[in-house]
């Protein structure tokens, strides 16, 4: 059975902790009764309740003491409510702390605006030194968690709620800077997918239009985007970036600056606030995030002579 991103994270961290006594799991009242890490390593699992900033501050102290804390809470509470603590812990102090943020974008759906997060990439990308990842599929999530556990850099890992997606084909043990999922000729439009839902929409759009290329990005911090831009610049000149995020501070905006000789358009959450309930896809549709929006962006390009 394919696991969702957040369940794959919990399972992989539990496995890694069996061989590394330094790994700790900190959560803010969302672990549930049967959290696998709590069951396997109860002495290294800590539930802080709804005290997200204090949890990040505590993680900084634990990292200073030689531990490897993994911190998890809803994306809006990690990136927004605890923003100052993230700035100091991950940025200024550069502590070996990994923040795993489920419920990103509008995956909270009917929970409403308080539990939506369309601004986290903008916040985290503005903090120097943080590795930012938005894995797609179980294999990629596990690879990112392993990478975070193996190094001493601060990480922010973005994921959704319960959606489980099959990994992209030809995916190795380490996510590449750019995963070229579908290669086409240089004159075609190439979709650049970001995160779980941006990748899902790109795959659906490619199934509807076989002439489109598709490149998937897992790592989204500035250092990785510089390298991604070098790879993208050599393949196409017209890109549509698909992301479950605001336009401001998003990846389309970043790549437009890094690809001055290419044309970069974005399909994103825009400036609206969902006013109706519904499941994840229905709330995304309220924001104009669906396969038809992706194809409409493609059609904004003039046909190649």
N, C-alpha and C positions, 0 to 999 in steps of 0.2 A: 504494500500500500504506500502510495506517495504521501509524504508528510507536507504539511504547510510550512512556510518559512519559520514561523515561531516555534513550531513543534520540532522541526529539524534542528534548530538552534539548541533547544533544550536537550534533545537526545545526544547531539554531538558533544556538547559541553559535559554532559554526564559521563560519556565515554572517555573524554580527555582527562577529566578529573580523577579517573581511576589510576592514571599513571603520573599525575602531577599534583602533589599535595598543596601546591601554592594556589591552585584555582579555587576561587570562591564564587558563589552565585548569590547576588543580591536582587531582590524584587520588591516592588511597591504594591503589594496587595493584589496581584493578578496571577499568582502562581497556581492557585487551585489546590485541592486536597491531594491530588495524585501527581504532583510535579515530580518528574523522574529524578531530578537532581536531589530534591529533598528526601526522596525515598532511598536513594543510593548513598548519599553523603549528608546526612542530617546535621552533622556538626559543622558543615561548611555552607549551609543554606541559611539566609537571613531575610526575613520579611519585614520591611520597614513601614508597612502601611502607606498611607497617602502622605508621605514626607519625602518627596522626590529629591528636593535640593539637599536635604540632610543626608539622603542615601548617597548622592554623588560626592558630597563632602567626606563622608565616612570612607567611601571607596578610595579617595585620595590618600587618606591616612593609612589604609590597609596596603595600598600600593607602595607607599613610602616605607612600610615595614617589610617589604619583600614579597607580598602576596600578589596574585593576578586576579583582581576582582572583575567579574562580568556583571554589569548592572542592567536591569531591564524594567521598563515601564512604558506606558502608552506614549507614542511619539509626541503628542501635544504637551504632555507633562514633562517629558525629557527635554525636548528642544526649546520649549517656551517657558513653562513654569520654572524649570531649573536652569534657565539659560545662563545666569551669572555663575552658577557653580560649574557648569560645563566650560564656560570661558576660562575660569581659573584652573580647574582640574585638568582638562584636556589641552588647553592652550597655553596659558602662562606657565603652569607647572609641568606640562608635558608628561603627566603621570601615565603609567602603564595601566590604563583603565579602558575597558571596552563597554560602550553603551549600546544595547540592543533595543531598538524601538519598534515594537509592533503597533498596529492600528495607524499606520502612516496613511497619508492622503485622506480619503473619505471612507476607508475600509470600516470605520466605526458605524457608518451608514445611519441607521435609525437612532443611534445614540445622540446624534445632532452635532451642531457646530462646536460645542465645548470639547467633543471627542474627535474632531477632525483636525488634521494637520497638513496644511498645504504650504507651509512656510519653513519647514525644518531644514531643507537643503540650503536655503538662503542663509539661515542662521549659522549652520555648521560650516558651510564653505567660507564664511567670513572669519573663522577662527583658525589661525595658522597652525600647521603641523598635524592636523587631525586627518586620519585616513577615513574616507567616507565610502561606504559600499551599500548598494541596493541590489541584493542578489535576486535572481529569478530561478525558481526551481530548487528542489531539495539538494541536488548535488552541488550547486553553486553556493548555497547557504552553508553547507558543511565545509566547503573549501575555505570560505571566508572566515568562519569561526576557527578553523585550524590555523589559518594564517595569523589571526589576531592572537591566538594563544602562543604561537611560536616566536613572536617578536615582542619588543618592548615599547611599541608606539601606541598612542591613544587611537581608538577606533570608534566610529559611529556607524552602526549597521541598521539600515532601514528595512522594514518588512511590513506585510499586511496583517490581516486578522486570521482567517481560517482558510483562505484560498490555497489550494495545492496544485501546482503546475508541474508537468513533466519537464525535465531538463532539456535544454536545447541540444540538438545533435552535435556530434564531434566536439563535445566539451571534455576537456582534460581534467586533471586533478587540481589545476590552478586556473582561475579565470584569467584569460588574456586581457591585455589592455583594450583591445577591440575584438569582439567575437563576431567574425564575418559569417553570419548565419546563412545569408543568401547573397551570392555575388552575381552581379550583372555588369553590362558594359558601362563604360565611364559616362556615357551620355544620359543614362537613366537616372531617375530620382531615387535616392537612397533614404530609407527610414532609419533613424537612430533611436533605439528604444532604451528607456530608462526605467528601472524598477519592475515590479511584478506586472502592474496593470499597463504600463507603457509598452512592455514587451508583449503582453497578451493582445493589445490592440494592434500592434504592428504585425504580429503573426496573422491576425484575422484579416487585416488590410492586404497583406501579401497574398493570402489565399484568394482574395477577390480580384487582385490585380497582379498577374504573374510577371509584369514587366518591372516591378519594383525590387530594389535591393534592400537588404536589411543588415544593419550592424547593431549589435547589442553592447551596451556599456554597463559594467558592474561597478567599477570604481569611479567615483564622481568628484573627488577632491581636486584642487587646482593642479597639483603636481601630476596626477594621473591624467587629467584632461589635456594637459600640454602634450603628453605623449600620445594620447588618443588622437588629438588634432593632427599630429604629424602623419599618422596612419590614414586618417580620413582624407587629408588633403591630397594624397597620392592616388585616390581611387575615383572620387566623384567631385562635381562642382555644385551639386544641388542636393540639399539635405532637408528632411523634415524630422525634427526631434519630437518624440512623443513621451510625455511625462505627466504623472499625476501630482502636479505641483503648480503653484502660481508661476506666471511668466517671469515676474521679477525675482532675480536671484536663482533662477532655474538653470538647467543645463543648456537649453537652446540659447539663452542669453550669453552664457559663458563661451559656447562654441562659436557663436557669431563673432565674438571678439578674437578668438584664436584662429579662425579661418577667414581672414580678410579677403581672400580671392574667391571664396565660395559664397553661395546664397544659402542662408540658413533660416528656415521657418519653424515655428513651434506650434504644437498642438498641446494645450495645457488647460488648467482649470480656470484661467482667466481671472475675472474680478468679481464673480458672483458668489452668493452665499446660498446654499441649498435651503429651500423653504419648505420642502415636502419630505415626508419619510420615504422609506423604501429600502431595498437591499443595496448592496455595494454598487452594482452596475446601474441600478436605477438612479442612485444619487449622482454617480458619475455622468450619466446622461443629462441630468439637470444642469450640469456644468459644461455641457457640450463635449464630453469626452466619450466618443464612440467611434467605431470603424469608419462611419460615413464622414465624420469630422476629419479623420486622417486623410481620406481620399479627397476631400474638398481642399485640404491644404496642398496636396500633390497637384491638383488641377489648377492651382494658382500659378504654377510655373508655365511659362510659354513653351509650346511644343518645340522640341529640338529640330532645327532645319534639316 
